[in-house]
Amino acid sequence: MHAVMKKAFYLFTLLFTFGFTATVFAQDAEAEESKSPRIVRQADGFYDGKEYTQAINLYKKAYSKVKTRDEKAEIAFRLGECYRYTFQYKQAEAQYTRALKMKMETAEVYLGIAEMLKYQSEYEDALKAYEDFGRAFPSDDRGPAGVQSCQDAVAWQKSLTRFQVGNLTSLNSSSHDFGMTFSGRPDTYEEILFTSMREGGIGRKKDGWTGERFSDIYSSERLNADGSSRAKKSRGRAPKADPTAAKVQSFSEPVLLPEAINTEDHEGSPVFDQRRRTMYFTRCMDVRRQQLGCAIYSTRKAGLTWQEPQLIVIATDSSKSVGHPAISPDDQTLFFAGDLDGSVDGSKDLWMVKVDKKARGWGEPINLGSLVNTPGDELYPFLHDDGYLYFASNGLPGMGGFDLYRVELGADGMPTGIPENLKAPINSSADDFGILLRPGGMQDGYFISNRSGGQGGDDIWTLYEVPLKYRISGNLVSSKDDQPLGGAAVKITGSDGFSQVVQTGKDGSFVLESDDLNGDVTYSFAFEKKKFLNSGARANTNALALEAFNYMEVQNVYMHTVEVKAKMDPIEIPIILPDVYFALAKWDLNDQARAALDTVVKTLTLNPNIVIELRSHTDYRDVDDKNQILSQHRADTSVSYLISRGIHPDRLVAVGMGESQPFEIPQGYKSLGADLFPAGTQLTERNIKKMPASQQEVANQINRRTDFRVIRDDYVPPVDSSALAAAEAEKTKEDDTPKIGQMYTVQDRDTYTTICRNANITISDLKRLNGGLRGVRPFPGMVLKVTVRGDYTEFDKTHRQVAVGESFKTIAKELGMRPKELEAMNPEYEDELPAGTYIRIQ
């Protein structure tokens, strides 16, 4: 048995009206004699009519009226179903268990026990119940699938997650609240429409399934902490993630939509087209003696009123149900849920229908296929800017009840991959459905759930993805004695184009916190300080698991700190190249020596103003003159290699040191012989001859070293006139290439000074680009041109700047248009037009 529709999904299952059902009961009672007690027949009538609240009361009384075990088992099972449909899972589990004890050993009873345990988050007991089901029905794959779903649910609950959820107490009621969409002006996300069965609606009738009033559509807007409207302040601004989104949100008192939309019937699950002029919604009509399914209607806003809703004919069979509309970004495809012919096992599937321009309507429904549709029910589709279709299902493996999933869509609108369960804490053991997200992926929005912790029934819950933040913390010391280096400049550049310079403190530390630091970026560090060789370091933020972050409760972010430890070499200390060693009486470079000299190339590149003396040493063997000549050959060979790697000869001085400077092991020495000679050991001829033979050869090898020291730091590279001319020509070419003009959207508290600073433009250029701006003050949502020598040809074809004193009427007259036509293109400006901004004219 598949998990079945629950309370808030009544918009599909309310197919029989009270009057019609009651008539059927009366006819059945008169036409059919039964051995069952009258109260059982009455309970069965309410059960068949999906009026489960009434059925529960009668079945509880009827249980003692029947005598056989089979009759009692059947009533227990039906009570379990009634409790299940009305969200009373513990009671449902008890009744299924009672039925099983009475030898009603059907798959539905076994599965009912397992699912009710799962719906109560009793995953260990549910897992055992699924195993019992598997043993009783080994060929039914729902047993192993149930076991796996319990194991997954436990793992998801334990996993660290970035998502936070919270009950939207300022909007929820003790009744069912669900079916949301964003309303208001296009590209704003602070006003919503939602569905509710609360007191005070248009309808006065009560639903026999839930015992609550028929649903209506309400509007509300999000408020700031001081009670002012957020919607007005968000005009023309992209929505920003709110760190308190999953904790505290305030909304205004809900307002009923007018009676053109709300009626005595069920209305709910609204959605708008992209311009937010046309609204689609679900209506389930209650017509006496008729079996009618739910349908999708559309209406258009005209000023402050709504046009009479029009039925969208998708199902030619009026007893079929369609609902939960979602519209594609181009308004050409309508996604919905329905039980049309072709649905899997007669369940509710996800469908789509495309605009048929020739017929001036909608084409034939297309089932979204087996990737998403199951023998269970798939409902509440939602299309988002991340390319995913979000939906609810109770047929796919989940945590219990309906879970939320998402799947990528192809260009044709069909699913292209395996649906992804959104996991805990978005999903729970209860029913979770009806997701609504602000732009920017799955970062900020709402969903519906009847989990514990709510106001009652189905509630609206907030959803917020805690952002990942990055900081850099480093420490810089001298390679000579590990003393901290204060006052050093640290230039930090990222592979994504990030660049910033900080300075080390007296303790050699530096810290950088910036919203521009990102994940999956390699950062390079360049260190500069007088009397020290410039040095560098690298670090990255690639593929970091959430465990690599620390949760910062006050800021409500996950923070990862990139740790950097670096050293700088003092100019006056010779730098030993530990791997540039030579064979006895030889001056050839091996691969290891060349690799070591490549580090010198890097040092010279990082320090373009230094000149070095590259020195080669020999051991004491052979006569002094020969050692001097040999060491000079070795130094010359090393310098020649550096020149071949692009280093200018003027920056290199080759010096053969012979045996004049035996090596002394320094503190912290880690190269050849570090395990043999303690710090302070002088590798003189006298000392070496006292050593064992094996150590003597190592000591002589160490003496046959190469090092370098800085002799100047004022080198000026020669000017390459041809390269300079080429660079100038390229710059001129770039300057002559037209740039696509960029627009700047004015934010709260922006002034012309901050606008110029943020857009890197002078005030005179800003005014020149935007018609002088005489007498115009910036306001939130205002758009301005900010690219000097930018190409605004395409923008100017479709937009016009508003001058002081102009209105829709005067501009429309100038353009030969009707004012209402111009107003329709610019719905964000309901009253007077603000001077200085640009409005759409095409």
Secondary structure, 3 states (H helix, E strand, C coil): CCCCCCHHHHHHHCCCCHHHHHHHHHHHHHHCCCCCCHHHHHHHHHHHCCCHHHHHHHHHHHHHHCCCHHHHHHHHHHHHHHHHHCCCHHHHHHHHHHHHHCCCCCHHHHHHHHHHHHHCCCHHHHHHHHHHHHHHCCCCCHHHHHHHHHHHHHHHHHCCCCEEEEECCCCCCCCCEEEEEEECCCCCCCEEEEEECCCCCCCCCECCCCCCECCEEEEEEEECCCCCEHHHHCCCCCCCCCCCCCCCCEECCCEECCCCCCCCCEEEEEEECCCCCEEEEEEECCCCCCCCCEEEEEEEEECCEECCCEEECCCCCCCCCEEEEEECCCCCEEEEEECCCCCHHHCCEEEEEEEECCCCEECCCEECCCCCCCCCCEEEEEECCCCEEEEEECCCCCCCCCEEEEEEECCCCCECCCCEECCCCCCCCCCEEEEEECCCCCCEEEEEECCCCCCCCCEEEEEEECCEEEEEEEEEEECCCCCECCCCEEEEEECCCCEEEEECCCCCEEEEECCCCCCCCEEEEEEECCCECCEEEEEECCCCCHHHCEEECCCCEEEEEEEEEEEECECCCCEEECCCCCCCCCCCCCHHHHHHHHHHHHHHHHCCCCEEEEEEECCCCCCHHHHHHHHHHHHHHHHHHHHHCCCCHHHEEEEEEECCCCCECCCCCCCCCCCCCCCCCECCHHHHHCCCHHHHHHHHHHHCCEEEEEEECCCCCCCCHHHHHHHHHHHHHHHHCCEECCEEECCCCCCHHHHHHHHCCCHHHHHHHCCCCCCCCCCCCCEEECCCCEECHHHHHHEEECCCCCCHHHHHHHHCCCHHHHHHHCCCCCCCCCCCCEEECC
